């Protein structure tokens, strides 16, 4: 189950929208030029699957999206808790890289979640839209859209990344501290799990 929460950019005190309905999420994001869709979940794909396994499992969907969008590079990025003593340092560095508001001037940001979860925060037209993505969700953020991404303090996800540019991920940071004023991944995830357990 995905979750979309929208607040005014002034702060999270007022909730403009909160929905877990995929159709409503897609409809709400469409005017922003954001692509949201759900792909069939391959239950036989391990949560920490390697690139070859992911590409084999989602080949038809990847080929379709490439045909529609003309991507030049597709890769798989995974980060999961481990016994590696360096994991906390790696996780913190990875989280901080994406946590500040930024844009991509030359490319869209398109991600499909093979496993795990993460939250994209879109800052558009005076509002902040937090899109909690889980396994099976694809989100496409248009170039030039101010946003940030939070994977939490203990990241756990595998995602397929699509690029039009061969240089891959290049962010232009706005210098804004807006991300610090809104609920982070851990806060939203905890509430989300409580709601699921109570449903």
N, C-alpha and C positions, 0 to 999 in steps of 0.2 A: 504494500500500500504506500503510495506516494502522498506527500502533503505539501500544500501551498499555503503560506501565510503572508498576508500583505499588510503593511503598516504605512502611515505617512512618514516621509523622510525625517520629520522632526523627532521621531522616537517611537518606541514600541508600546506606549501607553494605550493607544487605540488600535484595535484590530479591524482593518477594513474588510478583510476576507480571510477565511480559513476553511479549506476544503480538501478532502481526500478523494474526491471523485475525479478520475482521470479525464473524463470528457470536459468537466468544468475547468480543470487545470489547463488543458490544451486550449480551450476557448478563451480563458483569461490571459494566457500568454501570447496568443496569436497576434493581437494588435501591437504587441511589442516587437514583432518579428521573430519571436522565439519559437523554435520548433520543439514540441514535446510529443513523444510517442512511446508506446510500449511494444517491445519485441517478445516473441515467445521465449519463455525461460527454459533453458536446457538443464534439467535437474541432474543430468549425469556429468556435468562439468564441475570439477572440484572448485571450491571457493578460492583456492590459490593456484589455479591452473596456469600453466605456462602459455606463452604466446601461440605456439603451434596448436595446442589443444583448443584455445579460444578461437583462432582463425578457422580451424576445421569445423567447430560447432556452429559458428555464426557466419560462415562463408556466404550463404545466399543473401542474408540481410546486409552484410558489408558490401557485396557486389551491387545490390540494388541502390544503396545509398551513394556509393561511388558513381554509379551511372547517372543518378539524379543531380549530384552536387559537384562532380569532377574533382574529388580529392586526389592529391598527389602522394600523400603519405598517411599510412594507417599503422598505429603501433598499439601495444598493450602495456599499461602501467599498473603494477600491483604493489600494494603495501599492506602487510598484515603483521600483527603482533608475533613476536618470536622470542626465543630464549637468548638470542644474540644480545650480549651486554651493550652493544652499540645501538640497539633498536630505539631506546628513548631519545637519543641524540638525533638519529636519523629522522624519527617521526616528528620531533620538534622543528627541525630544519625544513622538512617538507611542508609542514603545516604553515609555518611562518612565510614561506615563499609566496603562497597564494592568498594569505589572510588579509592583506591590505587591498583597498579598492584600486582597481586598475582597468585598463581597456586593452584591446588588441586592435591595433590600427590596420593591420594587413591581413587579418584572418578571422574567421568565426571560431568559436570554441565549441566543439561538438564532442560529447562524451556519451558512451553507452556503458551502463553499470552491469558487468557480468556477475559481480557479487558485492556484498557489503553495501555501504551507503556513504553519502556526502551531501552537503548543502551548498547550492549556488544561491548567492544573494544578488539580485539584480536591482540596481538603483536607476530607475527610469521615471521620467515625468513626475517628479515629486513624491515618488513612492519607493519603498523597498519591498521586493518580493523574494521571500525565502522559499526556494524549491528543494524540498527534501527528496532526494533521489535514492532509490533502492534498486536491487537486482531486477533487471528487465526494463529499466527506464532509460530513454535516450533524451538528452537535452541539447539543443543547438542554440547558442547565444551569438547573435550577430556581431560582426566586427564593429567597434566603436561604442559598444554598450558598456557602461560602467558597472562593474560587478566585483565580487570577491568569492572565494570558495573556502569552506571550512570542512576539514576531515576529522576534527576532534582531537583530543589529547592522546587517544590510542587508535590511530587510523587502522581501518580494516576494509579494504576494497580492491577490486580488480576492475579496470575500466579500459575500454577500447577508445583510443583517441584518433580523431580525423583532422587532417590538416590540408589546406590548399597550398600552403607554402612549405618548401622543403626544410626551412630553418626550424620548424616546430614551434614550440611555445615561446612567444616573445611578448612580455607585458610592459605596458606604459603606465606607471603608477601615478595616481592623481595627487598623492600627498595628504588626502583626506583621512581623518580619524573616524569616519562614520561607522566603520565596522565594529569599533569598540562600544558603540552605543546600542547595539542590537543583540538579542539573545544568540549565544554561540551554538555550535553544533551539539555540544554535550548537554546544554540546557534543553534545546528543542528535542533531541533524541530521547532524553529521559521522560519528558512529557508525552511524547509520541508513543513510547513503549507502555507507559501507564494507561494511556487511552486504549491501546490495542488489548492489553490484558483485561481491562474492564469491559470491553465490548462483548 
